[in-house]
Amino acid sequence: MSNKTTIQKILEAVFQISGFDQNRLAQYLGTSYFSVVRWERGDIEPSADIITQLQHLIADIKAGRTIDLTSLNVNRTFASRGIRSVSEANTFEGVIAIQDDPGPYLLSRLKQGPFWGRAQQELGTILLEHVEAAQTVDQPVANGVSAGKNTYTYDAHTYHTKVPPQGIAQVLRNYLPAGGLVLDPFAGSGMTGVAALTTGHDVILNELSPAASFIADRFTSQCNPAALAAAAKTVTNSLAELRKRLYTTQCRTCAKDTELLFTVWSYKVICTQCSREFVLWDECRSYGETVREHKFLREFPCPHCKQQIKKSRLARTTPVPVLVGYKCCSKIQSEVPPSDADLKLISSIHANQFVAADFLPDFDLPDGVNLAQPKRHGLTNVKDFYTTRNLAAMSQLWQMIHRVEDTNIAAFLGFVFTSLYQRVTKLSEYRFWGGSGNTANFNVPYIFNEANIFLTFERKARSIVDHLETTAQSYKGRSLVHTGSATNLSFLPDNCVDLIFTDPPFGANINYSEMNILWESWLKFYTDATNEAIVNRVQKKDASKYQELMTQSLQECYRVLRPGHWLVLVFMNSAENIWNRIRHAIIDAGFIIERVDIFDKQHGTFKQFVSDNAAGADLMLHCHKPQATSPKTTMIEVTNVISVKDFLERRSGIVPMLQYLHVTRNADFDYRTLYSEYLADSLLQHSRTLDFATFRLQASDILKTKKVVT
C-alpha cells in the first residue's frame, strides 16, 4: 500500500504526462524550485490554490491543450526567471534627449507635496467612481497563499521586505471579485499596487518613506521597455571614457587592457594576542572541493605569534585590495591578486577628483540601531559607504541621469540606480560563489566586494526591462502614491475603500527609516520618523509605543474601510510580546480577527536556515469591519497559552520537513512552518503565544522523542 500523500500523487501524474521537470513546473505555477522539491518529497503541503492549478494542468494536458510556458497567463503577468519575453530584442527608434545641464533633483520633478505625479488631481475622480461599495465576501477566504519570489517583478528592485505580488493578487480576487478600491497604508515598495494593477483594481498606496514611495511609484508606473534600454545605453555610453579610466586592468595572459569586473578588499587587523597587524584575507581562507565549500574561518592561528584567534574579536585598521576579477581571452573568469598597475590605478583615483560634487550623498549618519556598526568602523557619512572609485562612478552616473529630458524615463533610470543599493557599497560582503545580498541591516564586513558600477547598472537595467515587458504590460487599474504616516490618513474620507491589504513593520525586525538613508541621501528627501511604527531604542520607542502607533494606524484603517469589508494584514514576529501588541491594536481599532492562515513566500532566507531564533512563514490575519455601527469592542480575554504538545497532537497532515539545499546540514523538522500554524491557532483562540525559541525547544523535545507520530 502506497504511503504517498495526495500532493505527491498529483505531482507524479503531472511529471509523467507533462514532461515538465521541477524548474519548468515552478515556472508554470509562479513558485520556486525549492517549494516544488519540498512538495515532491512530502516535506510540506501546498495551498489549495496550487493544488487547483495542478489539477487544471492535468486536465488541460489530457484534453490535448498545448501548454506553452511563454503564453501562460500567470507567467505573462508575473513571469518567472528563466522565461525570456520575445519583445526583448525590439529596438527603440526614438531619441533619448540629453540636456546640457542637469534638471531639478529627480523627486522634485515627480512629487507635488505628499502626492506623486497627478495623484492629488486624480484622487477625487477615483473616489467619485467608487462611491458605491464593491462586492465582497461575508466570510474570510479559507485558503492560504503560496507565492514564490522568483519573478522578474520581485527581482526588479530590492527592498527590505516584499510580499510576492502574485500572492496579493490572489487575495484581491478572492475578496473583491468584481473590482473595487484597495488601500495599503504601509505600502513599502508597492507590491500591493502591482498586484492591484494586474487584477484591474484601483489602489491607493500610502508610505512614510520618500525613498520607498519613489520605489512604489516606479513599480506602479509604465515605460516603453525599449526606451528604457536605449536610455540606459545612452547614459552609460556618455560615460564610456570615465568607465575606461576607472575600471581597466591588464589581462595576465595576453597583456591587453580589459574591463575590471570587481575588486575584493580585505581589512588589515590587529592580533588580539601579540598586537601585530596582518591582512585578514591572507590568513582566514579555507578552500573546499567545490566553490560552495569555500569559506572564511572563524578561528585561525595568527601569522606572527601562531596563537589561535577569533575573527570576530579582531580590531580593524585599513582595507586593502586583495583580488581582482576580469574576463578576457580565457573562457572562464580570471581572479588574481592585484598587479602593480591595479594598485597604481587605485592611488591615482584617490588623487584625482572624478566625482560630480553636486550629486553626492553627503549625509552624516545620525544615531541609530543599525547605524552604530558602520560608524564604529569609520563610515560616518553615506559617502564613506563607497570606495573612492565607486563614489566617482555613482555620482557621475547620477548626474547624467538628471540630464535626461523625459521625466518618466529619467525616473526609471533613477529606479535602476537605486536598485543597486548595498551591492555597490563597502557593505557588500564578498562571496566565493559570487552574487551579493541586500540584507535588512547595515553591517561592514571584514572582506567586501567592490563591484563595477557600470556593469551592475546595466545588469539591473535588464532586470527592470524584464519587469516592464511582462508584469507592467498587463496593468489595468489605477494607482495613487501618497507619502505620509499611516497614523493620519486624513486625505481619505470615511468609508471609502473596499479592501485593505498591508504588510506593516514587524516590531523591531527592520528599522526602515535607518535602512532607507542610503537611498534618501541620493534622493535628497528624508523620512520623518516621528510616527514610524517601530520598536527602536534610539527613537525611544518600546513595545508599548509601537502598539500605540499601530493602534492609531489601524483606527485610521477602520475609519476609511467600508462596513462589512476586510483588512488582510500580513505579519510575523518571533516574540510573544509583539504578537500580543499587534493583536490588541487590531481589536482596539474595532476589527474582528475572523481567520489566520499562512502566506508562504516559499523561499527561506539564509538567516532562517541557520538561526535558531528566526521565525518563518508570515501569517495573514483576516480582519473584518462589522456592518453594524455598534460601539467597538476594546476588551479581549486572553486565555492561558496552548501547550505545544496539545497543538502537535491536534494538528492533522504531515509534519513539515526542511531540507537544506545550499547548507551542509541534515534535514530537520520545519519548526518555522509549525510555529506559524501554532500562532494562527493561538490567535484565533485568544490564547497567549510562546516566543519562537521556546516553541522550537519544546517541539524538538516532543518530535524527536516521537511523542507525536510523524
C-alpha positions as CSV (number, residue, x, y, z in Angstrom):
1,M,0.0,0.0,0.0
2,S,1.4,3.4,-1.0
3,N,2.4,5.9,1.7
4,K,2.4,8.8,-0.8
5,T,0.4,11.9,0.1
6,T,-2.2,13.3,-2.3
7,I,0.0,16.1,-3.5
8,Q,2.9,13.6,-4.2
9,K,0.5,11.5,-6.3
10,I,-0.7,14.7,-8.2
11,L,2.9,15.8,-8.8
12,E,3.8,12.3,-10.0
13,A,1.0,12.4,-12.5
14,V,2.0,15.9,-13.7
15,F,5.6,14.9,-14.3
16,Q,4.6,11.7,-16.1
17,I,2.2,13.3,-18.6
18,S,3.6,16.8,-19.0
19,G,7.3,16.2,-19.5
20,F,8.0,19.1,-17.1
21,D,10.9,18.9,-14.6
22,Q,10.8,20.8,-11.3
23,N,12.1,24.0,-12.8
24,R,9.5,24.1,-15.5
25,L,6.7,23.3,-13.1
26,A,7.9,26.1,-10.8
27,Q,7.7,28.5,-13.8
28,Y,4.2,27.3,-14.7
29,L,3.0,27.8,-11.1
30,G,4.8,31.1,-10.5
31,T,6.5,29.5,-7.5
32,S,10.1,28.4,-6.6
33,Y,12.0,25.3,-7.4
34,F,12.7,24.9,-3.7
35,S,9.0,24.6,-3.0
36,V,8.3,22.1,-5.8
37,V,11.1,19.9,-4.5
38,R,9.7,20.1,-0.9
39,W,6.2,19.2,-2.1
40,E,7.5,16.3,-4.2
41,R,9.4,14.9,-1.1
42,G,6.3,15.3,1.1
43,D,8.1,17.9,3.3
44,I,5.2,20.3,3.2
45,E,1.8,20.7,1.5
46,P,1.0,23.5,-0.9
47,S,-2.0,25.8,-0.7
48,A,-5.4,24.8,-2.1
49,D,-4.8,27.3,-4.9
50,I,-1.6,25.5,-6.0
51,I,-3.4,22.1,-5.9
52,T,-6.2,23.5,-8.1
53,Q,-3.6,24.8,-10.6
54,L,-2.0,21.4,-10.8
55,Q,-5.4,19.7,-11.3
56,H,-6.2,22.1,-14.1
57,L,-2.8,21.4,-15.7
58,I,-3.5,17.7,-15.7
59,A,-7.0,18.3,-17.2
60,D,-5.5,20.6,-20.0
61,I,-2.9,18.0,-20.9
62,K,-5.4,15.2,-21.0
63,A,-7.7,17.3,-23.2
64,G,-4.9,17.8,-25.7
65,R,-4.5,21.6,-25.0
66,T,-0.9,22.9,-25.7
67,I,1.0,24.1,-22.6
68,D,3.2,26.9,-23.6
69,L,5.1,28.5,-20.7
70,T,5.7,31.7,-22.6
71,S,2.0,32.3,-23.2
72,L,0.5,31.2,-19.8
73,N,-1.5,33.9,-18.1
74,V,0.3,33.5,-14.8
75,N,3.7,33.9,-16.4
76,R,2.7,36.6,-18.8
77,T,1.8,38.7,-15.8
78,F,4.4,37.5,-13.3
79,A,7.0,35.9,-15.5
80,S,9.4,33.6,-13.7
81,R,13.1,33.9,-14.1
82,G,14.3,31.8,-17.0
83,I,11.4,32.8,-19.3
84,R,12.6,35.4,-21.7
85,S,10.0,37.6,-23.4
86,V,10.0,37.7,-27.2
87,S,9.9,41.5,-27.3
88,E,13.3,41.8,-25.7
89,A,15.1,42.2,-29.0
90,N,12.8,45.1,-30.1
91,T,14.8,48.3,-30.7
92,F,13.8,51.9,-29.8
93,E,13.6,54.2,-32.8
94,G,13.3,57.4,-30.9
95,V,15.9,59.7,-29.5
96,I,16.8,59.9,-25.8
97,A,17.2,63.7,-25.4
98,I,20.0,64.8,-23.1
99,Q,20.1,68.3,-21.6
100,D,23.3,70.3,-21.4
101,D,22.7,70.8,-17.7
102,P,21.0,68.6,-15.1
103,G,17.4,69.3,-14.4
104,P,15.9,69.7,-10.9
105,Y,16.5,66.9,-8.5
106,L,14.5,63.8,-9.5
107,L,11.9,63.7,-6.7
108,S,11.2,67.4,-7.2
109,R,10.2,66.5,-10.8
110,L,7.9,63.7,-9.6
111,K,6.3,64.9,-6.3
112,Q,3.7,67.5,-5.6
113,G,3.8,67.9,-1.8
114,P,2.9,64.4,-0.4
115,F,1.4,63.2,-3.7
116,W,3.3,61.6,-6.6
117,G,2.6,62.5,-10.2
118,R,-1.0,63.6,-10.7
119,A,-2.3,61.7,-7.7
120,Q,-3.8,64.7,-6.0
121,Q,-5.8,65.7,-9.0
122,E,-6.9,62.1,-9.7
123,L,-7.8,61.2,-6.2
124,G,-11.2,63.0,-6.3
125,T,-12.1,61.3,-9.6
126,I,-11.3,57.8,-8.3
127,L,-13.2,58.3,-5.1
128,L,-16.2,59.5,-7.1
129,E,-16.1,56.4,-9.3
130,H,-16.1,54.3,-6.1
131,V,-19.0,55.9,-4.2
132,E,-20.8,52.6,-4.2
133,A,-19.4,49.7,-2.2
134,A,-17.8,46.9,-4.2
135,Q,-19.0,43.4,-3.8
136,T,-17.1,41.5,-1.2
137,V,-17.5,38.2,0.8
138,D,-19.3,37.6,4.1
139,Q,-16.8,35.0,5.4
140,P,-13.0,35.0,5.3
141,V,-11.5,33.2,2.4
142,A,-10.3,29.9,3.7
143,N,-7.2,29.4,1.5
144,G,-3.6,30.1,2.5
145,V,-1.4,31.7,-0.1
146,S,1.8,30.3,-1.7
147,A,3.7,32.7,-3.9
148,G,7.3,32.4,-5.0
149,K,9.9,35.2,-5.1
150,N,11.5,34.1,-8.4
151,T,9.8,36.6,-10.8
152,Y,11.1,39.4,-12.8
153,T,9.0,41.8,-10.9
154,Y,10.2,40.7,-7.5
155,D,13.8,40.9,-8.7
156,A,13.4,44.3,-10.4
157,H,14.2,46.4,-7.3
158,T,15.4,45.3,-3.9
159,Y,13.6,46.3,-0.7
160,H,14.0,45.1,2.9
161,T,10.8,43.0,2.8
162,K,8.4,42.3,0.0
163,V,5.3,40.2,-0.4
164,P,5.2,38.5,-3.8
165,P,2.6,40.4,-5.8
166,Q,1.0,37.3,-7.4
167,G,0.0,36.1,-3.9
168,I,-1.5,39.5,-3.1
169,A,-3.4,39.4,-6.5
170,Q,-4.9,36.1,-5.4
171,V,-6.2,37.7,-2.2
172,L,-7.6,40.7,-4.1
173,R,-9.5,38.4,-6.5
174,N,-10.9,36.4,-3.6
175,Y,-12.2,39.4,-1.6
176,L,-13.1,41.8,-4.5
177,P,-14.2,39.5,-7.4
178,A,-15.9,42.4,-9.3
179,G,-13.3,45.1,-8.7
180,G,-13.1,47.8,-6.1
181,L,-10.8,50.3,-4.4
182,V,-7.8,48.9,-2.5
183,L,-5.6,50.6,0.1
184,D,-2.2,49.8,1.5
185,P,-1.3,52.2,4.4
186,F,2.2,50.7,4.8
187,A,2.9,50.3,1.1
188,G,6.7,49.8,1.2
189,S,7.9,49.0,-2.3
190,G,4.4,49.0,-3.7
191,M,3.7,45.3,-4.2
192,T,0.0,45.7,-3.3
193,G,-0.1,48.3,-6.1
194,V,1.5,46.0,-8.6
195,A,-1.0,43.2,-7.7
196,A,-4.0,45.6,-7.9
197,L,-3.0,46.9,-11.2
198,T,-2.7,43.5,-12.7
199,T,-6.1,42.5,-11.5
200,G,-7.8,45.7,-12.6
201,H,-8.4,47.1,-9.1
202,D,-7.8,50.8,-8.4
203,V,-5.3,51.2,-5.5
204,I,-4.1,53.9,-3.1
205,L,-0.6,53.4,-1.6
206,N,0.4,55.3,1.5
207,E,4.0,55.1,2.7
208,L,6.1,57.0,5.3
209,S,9.4,56.9,3.5
210,P,10.1,59.1,0.4
211,A,12.5,56.5,-0.9
212,A,10.0,53.7,-0.6
213,S,7.4,56.0,-2.1
214,F,9.7,56.5,-5.1
215,I,10.2,52.8,-5.5
216,A,6.4,52.2,-5.2
217,D,5.7,55.0,-7.7
218,R,8.1,53.4,-10.2
219,F,6.8,49.8,-9.6
220,T,3.3,51.1,-10.4
221,S,4.3,53.2,-13.5
222,Q,4.8,52.1,-17.0
223,C,7.5,52.9,-19.6
224,N,8.4,51.6,-23.0
225,P,10.9,48.8,-22.2
226,A,12.9,49.5,-25.4
227,A,13.1,53.2,-24.5
228,L,14.5,52.4,-21.0
229,A,17.0,50.0,-22.5
230,A,18.1,52.7,-25.0
231,A,18.2,55.3,-22.3
232,A,20.4,53.1,-20.1
233,K,22.8,52.6,-23.0
234,T,22.8,56.3,-23.8
235,V,23.7,57.2,-20.2
236,T,26.5,54.6,-19.9
237,N,27.9,55.4,-23.4
238,S,28.2,59.0,-22.4
239,L,30.4,58.0,-19.5
240,A,32.5,55.5,-21.5
241,E,35.7,57.4,-21.1
242,L,35.3,57.6,-17.3
243,R,34.4,53.9,-17.2
244,K,37.6,53.0,-19.0
245,R,39.7,55.1,-16.7
246,L,38.1,53.7,-13.6
247,Y,37.7,50.0,-14.5
248,T,40.6,48.8,-16.6
249,T,43.1,46.1,-15.8
250,Q,45.6,44.1,-17.8
251,C,45.0,40.5,-18.8
252,R,47.6,38.4,-17.2
253,T,47.6,36.1,-20.3
254,C,47.6,38.3,-23.4
255,A,48.6,41.6,-21.7
256,K,45.8,43.5,-23.3
257,D,43.6,46.0,-21.5
258,T,40.3,44.6,-20.3
259,E,37.4,45.7,-18.1
260,L,37.7,45.1,-14.4
261,L,34.7,43.2,-13.2
262,F,35.3,43.6,-9.4
263,T,37.9,44.1,-6.8
264,V,37.9,42.4,-3.4
265,W,39.1,44.4,-0.4
266,S,40.1,43.0,3.0
267,Y,40.7,44.9,6.2
268,K,44.0,44.7,7.9
269,V,43.5,43.5,11.5
270,I,45.3,43.5,14.8
271,C,46.0,40.2,16.6
272,T,44.4,40.1,20.0
273,Q,47.4,38.1,21.4
274,C,50.5,39.9,20.0
275,S,49.0,43.2,18.8
276,R,50.7,42.8,15.4
277,E,49.0,43.7,12.1
278,F,48.2,41.4,9.2
279,V,45.8,41.3,6.2
280,L,42.9,39.1,7.2
281,W,42.4,37.7,3.7
282,D,45.8,36.1,3.8
283,E,45.1,34.0,6.8
284,C,41.4,33.1,7.1
285,R,40.6,31.5,3.8
286,S,39.7,27.8,3.6
287,Y,39.1,26.1,0.2
288,G,36.9,23.0,-0.2
289,E,36.3,20.7,-3.2
290,T,33.6,22.9,-4.6
291,V,33.1,26.7,-4.5
292,R,30.1,26.2,-2.2
293,E,32.5,24.7,0.3
294,H,35.0,27.6,0.3
295,K,34.7,29.7,3.4
296,F,36.3,32.2,5.7
297,L,37.4,30.7,9.0
298,R,36.0,32.0,12.3
299,E,39.1,30.9,14.1
300,F,42.7,30.5,12.8
301,P,46.3,31.0,14.0
302,C,47.9,34.4,13.9
303,P,50.7,34.5,11.3
304,H,53.0,36.2,13.7
305,C,52.5,34.6,17.2
306,K,50.8,31.4,15.9
307,Q,48.2,31.7,18.7
308,Q,44.6,30.7,17.8
309,I,42.5,33.8,17.4
310,K,38.8,34.6,16.7
311,K,38.0,36.7,13.6
312,S,35.1,38.4,15.3
313,R,37.4,39.9,18.0
314,L,40.0,41.4,15.7
315,A,40.2,45.2,15.5
316,R,40.3,46.6,12.0
317,T,42.7,49.2,10.6
318,T,42.5,49.9,6.9
319,P,41.1,48.0,3.9
320,V,43.4,46.9,1.1
321,P,42.7,45.4,-2.4
322,V,43.5,41.6,-2.4
323,L,41.8,40.2,-5.5
324,V,40.6,41.4,-8.9
325,G,38.3,39.8,-11.4
326,Y,38.1,40.1,-15.2
327,K,37.4,38.2,-18.3
328,C,39.5,38.4,-21.5
329,C,41.0,35.8,-23.7
330,S,40.0,32.8,-21.5
331,K,36.6,31.2,-21.5
332,I,36.4,31.5,-17.7
333,Q,36.6,34.5,-15.4
334,S,40.1,35.2,-14.1
335,E,40.5,36.0,-10.4
336,V,44.0,37.1,-9.5
337,P,45.9,39.3,-7.0
338,P,46.0,43.0,-8.0
339,S,49.0,43.9,-10.1
340,D,51.2,47.0,-9.5
341,A,49.2,48.7,-12.3
342,D,45.9,47.9,-10.4
343,L,47.3,49.4,-7.2
344,K,48.7,52.4,-9.1
345,L,45.2,53.0,-10.7
346,I,43.6,53.0,-7.2
347,S,46.1,55.5,-6.0
348,S,45.5,57.8,-9.0
349,I,41.8,57.6,-8.5
350,H,42.3,58.8,-4.9
351,A,44.5,61.6,-6.1
352,N,42.2,62.9,-8.8
353,Q,38.7,64.4,-8.5
354,F,36.5,62.3,-10.6
355,V,33.3,62.9,-8.5
356,A,30.4,65.1,-9.6
357,A,30.4,67.3,-6.4
358,D,26.7,68.4,-6.7
359,F,25.5,64.8,-7.0
360,L,27.0,63.2,-3.9
361,P,25.1,61.6,-1.0
362,D,26.7,63.9,1.6
363,F,24.8,63.0,4.7
364,D,26.2,62.4,8.2
365,L,24.8,59.3,9.8
366,P,22.6,60.0,12.8
367,D,22.4,57.8,15.9
368,G,20.6,54.6,15.1
369,V,20.2,50.9,15.9
370,N,21.5,49.8,12.5
371,L,23.9,52.8,12.1
372,A,26.1,52.1,15.1
373,Q,28.2,49.3,13.5
374,P,29.2,51.3,10.3
375,K,30.1,54.3,12.5
376,R,32.3,52.2,14.6
377,H,34.3,51.3,11.5
378,G,34.7,54.8,10.3
379,L,31.7,55.0,8.0
380,T,30.2,58.2,9.5
381,N,28.8,59.7,6.3
382,V,26.9,58.0,3.5
383,K,29.8,58.9,1.2
384,D,32.0,56.7,3.2
385,F,29.9,53.6,2.3
386,Y,31.6,53.7,-1.2
387,T,35.1,53.2,-2.4
388,T,36.6,56.4,-4.0
389,R,36.3,54.7,-7.4
390,N,32.6,53.7,-7.0
391,L,31.6,57.0,-5.4
392,A,33.0,58.7,-8.5
393,A,31.2,56.4,-10.9
394,M,27.9,56.7,-8.9
395,S,27.9,60.5,-8.7
396,Q,28.7,60.9,-12.4
397,L,26.0,58.4,-13.3
398,W,23.5,60.1,-11.1
399,Q,24.3,63.5,-12.7
400,M,23.9,62.0,-16.2
401,I,20.5,60.6,-15.2
402,H,19.4,64.1,-14.2
403,R,20.3,65.3,-17.7
404,V,17.7,63.1,-19.3
405,E,15.0,65.3,-20.5
406,D,12.0,63.0,-20.3
407,T,10.9,62.9,-16.7
408,N,9.4,59.4,-16.8
409,I,12.5,57.9,-18.5
410,A,14.8,59.7,-16.1
411,A,12.7,58.4,-13.2
412,F,13.0,54.8,-14.4
413,L,16.8,55.3,-14.8
414,G,16.7,56.5,-11.2
415,F,14.8,53.3,-10.4
416,V,17.7,51.3,-11.9
417,F,20.2,53.4,-10.0
418,T,18.5,53.0,-6.6
419,S,18.2,49.2,-7.2
420,L,22.0,48.9,-6.8
421,Y,21.6,49.8,-3.1
422,Q,24.1,47.9,-0.9
423,R,25.6,45.7,-3.6
424,V,27.8,48.5,-4.8
425,T,29.0,49.6,-1.3
426,K,31.5,48.5,1.3
427,L,28.6,46.7,2.9
428,S,28.6,44.1,0.1
429,E,30.2,41.0,1.6
430,Y,32.4,39.0,-0.7
431,R,31.2,35.5,-1.5
432,F,33.4,32.9,-3.1
433,W,30.5,31.7,-5.3
434,G,29.5,35.2,-6.5
435,G,26.5,37.3,-6.1
436,S,25.7,39.7,-3.3
437,G,22.9,40.1,-0.8
438,N,21.0,43.2,0.3
439,T,20.3,42.5,4.0
440,A,17.9,44.4,6.1
441,N,20.7,45.9,8.2
442,F,23.9,47.8,7.8
443,N,27.0,45.7,8.5
444,V,30.5,46.4,7.3
445,P,32.1,43.0,6.5
446,Y,35.8,42.3,7.1
447,I,36.1,41.4,3.4
448,F,34.0,43.2,0.9
449,N,33.4,43.2,-2.9
450,E,33.8,46.4,-5.0
451,A,31.5,45.8,-8.0
452,N,31.9,47.6,-11.3
453,I,29.2,50.2,-11.1
454,F,28.5,50.3,-14.9
455,L,28.2,46.5,-15.3
456,T,25.9,46.3,-12.2
457,F,23.8,49.2,-13.6
458,E,23.5,47.5,-17.0
459,R,22.5,44.2,-15.4
460,K,19.9,45.8,-13.2
461,A,18.5,47.8,-16.1
462,R,17.9,44.4,-17.9
463,S,16.0,43.1,-14.9
464,I,13.8,46.2,-14.8
465,V,13.2,45.9,-18.6
466,D,12.1,42.3,-18.0
467,H,9.6,43.6,-15.5
468,L,8.3,46.3,-17.9
469,E,7.9,43.7,-20.7
470,T,6.0,41.3,-18.5
471,T,4.1,42.4,-15.4
472,A,3.9,46.2,-16.2
473,Q,2.4,45.5,-19.6
474,S,-0.7,43.9,-18.0
475,Y,-1.6,46.9,-15.8
476,K,-5.3,47.7,-16.0
477,G,-6.2,49.6,-12.8
478,R,-5.1,53.0,-11.5
479,S,-2.6,53.7,-8.7
480,L,-2.0,56.7,-6.5
481,V,1.0,57.1,-4.2
482,H,1.0,59.3,-1.1
483,T,3.8,59.9,1.3
484,G,2.8,60.2,4.9
485,S,2.2,58.4,8.2
486,A,-0.4,55.7,8.4
487,T,-1.5,57.3,11.7
488,N,-3.1,60.1,9.7
489,L,-4.9,59.2,6.5
490,S,-6.9,62.5,6.5
491,F,-6.5,62.8,2.7
492,L,-9.2,60.0,2.6
493,P,-12.8,60.3,3.7
494,D,-14.7,57.8,5.9
495,N,-15.9,54.5,4.5
496,C,-14.3,54.9,1.0
497,V,-12.2,51.9,0.4
498,D,-13.3,48.3,-0.3
499,L,-10.3,46.3,0.9
500,I,-7.1,47.0,2.8
501,F,-4.1,44.7,2.3
502,T,-1.0,45.6,4.2
503,D,2.4,44.3,5.4
504,P,3.2,46.7,8.4
505,P,6.5,46.9,10.3
506,F,7.1,43.8,12.5
507,G,8.1,45.5,15.7
508,A,11.9,45.8,15.9
509,N,12.6,43.4,13.0
510,I,13.6,46.1,10.5
511,N,14.5,49.7,11.1
512,Y,13.1,51.1,7.8
513,S,13.9,54.8,8.3
514,E,17.6,53.9,9.1
515,M,17.9,51.5,6.2
516,N,16.4,54.0,3.7
517,I,19.0,56.6,4.5
518,L,21.2,55.1,1.9
519,W,18.6,55.8,-0.8
520,E,17.3,59.0,0.6
521,S,20.8,60.6,0.8
522,W,20.9,60.3,-3.0
523,L,17.3,61.4,-3.5
524,K,17.6,64.3,-1.0
525,F,14.3,63.6,0.7
526,Y,14.3,62.0,4.2
527,T,11.8,60.1,6.3
528,D,10.1,61.9,9.2
529,A,10.4,59.1,11.7
530,T,8.2,60.8,14.4
531,N,5.3,58.4,13.8
532,E,7.2,55.5,12.5
533,A,5.6,52.4,14.0
534,I,8.6,50.5,15.2
535,V,10.4,49.3,18.3
536,N,13.7,51.3,18.4
537,R,15.6,52.2,21.5
538,V,17.4,55.2,19.8
539,Q,14.0,56.6,18.8
540,K,12.9,55.9,22.4
541,K,10.1,53.6,21.2
542,D,9.4,50.5,23.1
543,A,6.7,47.8,22.5
544,S,4.1,50.0,24.2
545,K,4.8,52.9,21.9
546,Y,4.8,50.5,18.9
547,Q,1.3,49.3,20.0
548,E,0.1,52.9,20.4
549,L,1.2,53.8,16.8
550,M,-0.1,50.7,15.3
551,T,-3.5,51.2,17.1
552,Q,-3.7,54.8,15.7
553,S,-2.9,53.4,12.2
554,L,-5.4,50.6,12.4
555,Q,-8.0,53.1,13.7
556,E,-7.5,55.1,10.5
557,C,-7.8,51.9,8.5
558,Y,-11.1,51.2,10.3
559,R,-12.3,54.7,9.6
560,V,-11.7,54.6,5.8
561,L,-12.8,51.0,5.2
562,R,-16.4,50.4,4.4
563,P,-18.5,48.5,6.9
564,G,-18.7,44.8,6.2
565,H,-15.4,44.8,4.4
566,W,-12.0,43.3,5.1
567,L,-8.5,44.2,6.3
568,V,-5.9,41.5,5.4
569,L,-2.8,42.0,7.5
570,V,0.4,40.1,6.8
571,F,2.6,39.8,9.9
572,M,5.4,37.7,11.5
573,N,7.5,38.1,14.6
574,S,9.2,35.6,16.9
575,A,8.4,37.5,20.2
576,E,5.3,36.8,22.3
577,N,5.1,40.4,23.4
578,I,4.9,41.8,19.8
579,W,2.2,39.3,18.9
580,N,0.1,40.4,21.9
581,R,0.7,44.1,21.0
582,I,-0.5,43.7,17.4
583,R,-3.5,41.6,18.4
584,H,-4.6,44.3,20.9
585,A,-4.0,47.0,18.3
586,I,-6.3,45.2,15.8
587,I,-9.0,44.6,18.3
588,D,-8.8,48.1,19.9
589,A,-9.2,49.6,16.4
590,G,-12.6,47.8,16.1
591,F,-11.7,44.9,13.9
592,I,-12.6,41.2,14.5
593,I,-10.0,38.7,13.6
594,E,-12.0,36.1,11.7
595,R,-9.3,33.8,10.4
596,V,-5.5,33.4,10.5
597,D,-3.5,31.4,7.9
598,I,-0.2,31.3,6.2
599,F,1.2,33.4,3.5
600,D,4.1,31.3,2.3
601,K,6.7,33.2,0.3
602,Q,8.3,29.8,-0.5
603,H,11.9,30.7,-0.2
604,G,13.6,30.7,3.2
605,T,16.3,33.3,3.9
606,F,19.8,32.1,4.8
607,K,19.1,33.5,8.3
608,Q,16.1,31.3,8.6
609,F,18.2,28.3,7.6
610,V,20.9,28.8,10.2
611,S,19.4,30.8,13.0
612,D,17.5,29.0,15.8
613,N,15.5,32.2,16.6
614,A,14.3,33.4,13.2
615,A,10.6,32.8,12.7
616,G,9.3,31.5,9.4
617,A,6.3,31.8,7.1
618,D,4.3,35.1,7.5
619,L,0.7,34.9,8.8
620,M,-2.3,36.5,7.1
621,L,-4.8,37.9,9.6
622,H,-8.2,38.3,8.0
623,C,-9.9,41.1,9.9
624,H,-13.5,42.2,9.5
625,K,-15.1,45.6,10.0
626,P,-18.6,44.8,11.2
627,Q,-21.6,46.0,9.3
628,A,-23.3,47.4,12.4
629,T,-22.3,50.7,13.8
630,S,-22.3,49.3,17.4
631,P,-19.5,50.5,19.8
632,K,-16.1,48.9,19.1
633,T,-15.1,46.0,21.3
634,T,-11.9,47.0,23.1
635,M,-11.7,44.2,25.6
636,I,-10.4,40.7,24.8
637,E,-9.8,38.0,27.3
638,V,-6.5,36.3,26.6
639,T,-6.5,32.8,27.9
640,N,-3.6,30.6,29.0
641,V,-1.0,29.5,26.5
642,I,-1.8,26.5,24.3
643,S,0.7,23.8,25.1
644,V,3.0,22.7,22.2
645,K,2.1,19.1,23.0
646,D,-1.6,19.7,22.7
647,F,-1.1,21.7,19.4
648,L,1.0,18.9,17.8
649,E,-1.4,16.2,18.8
650,R,-4.4,18.1,17.4
651,R,-2.9,19.1,14.1
652,S,-3.6,17.0,11.0
653,G,-1.5,16.3,8.0
654,I,2.2,15.6,7.6
655,V,4.8,17.2,9.9
656,P,6.7,19.6,7.6
657,M,10.4,18.9,7.0
658,L,13.1,21.3,5.9
659,Q,15.9,20.2,3.6
660,Y,19.0,22.4,3.3
661,L,19.8,22.8,-0.4
662,H,22.9,25.0,-0.1
663,V,23.9,24.5,3.5
664,T,25.6,21.3,4.7
665,R,23.1,20.2,7.3
666,N,20.8,17.2,7.7
667,A,17.1,17.6,7.1
668,D,15.2,18.7,10.1
669,F,11.6,19.3,11.2
670,D,10.4,22.6,9.8
671,Y,9.8,24.4,13.1
672,R,9.2,27.7,11.4
673,T,6.1,26.5,9.5
674,L,4.9,24.7,12.6
675,Y,5.3,27.9,14.6
676,S,3.3,29.8,12.0
677,E,0.5,27.2,12.4
678,Y,0.8,27.4,16.2
679,L,0.5,31.2,16.2
680,A,-2.6,31.0,13.9
681,D,-4.2,28.6,16.3
682,S,-3.4,30.7,19.4
683,L,-4.5,34.0,17.9
684,L,-7.9,32.6,16.9
685,Q,-8.4,31.1,20.3
686,H,-7.3,34.3,22.0
687,S,-4.6,32.4,23.8
688,R,-1.2,33.6,24.8
689,T,1.6,32.8,22.5
690,L,5.1,31.4,23.1
691,D,8.1,33.0,21.5
692,F,9.7,31.0,18.7
693,A,12.8,29.9,20.7
694,T,10.6,28.4,23.4
695,F,8.3,26.8,20.9
696,R,11.2,25.3,19.0
697,L,12.8,23.8,22.1
698,Q,9.6,22.2,23.3
699,A,8.6,21.0,19.8
700,S,12.0,19.5,19.3
701,D,11.8,17.5,22.5
702,I,8.4,16.2,21.6
703,L,9.0,15.3,17.9
704,K,12.5,13.8,18.3
705,T,11.3,11.6,21.2
706,K,8.4,10.5,19.0
707,K,5.7,11.5,21.5
708,V,3.9,12.6,18.4
709,V,3.6,10.2,15.4
710,T,5.1,11.9,12.3
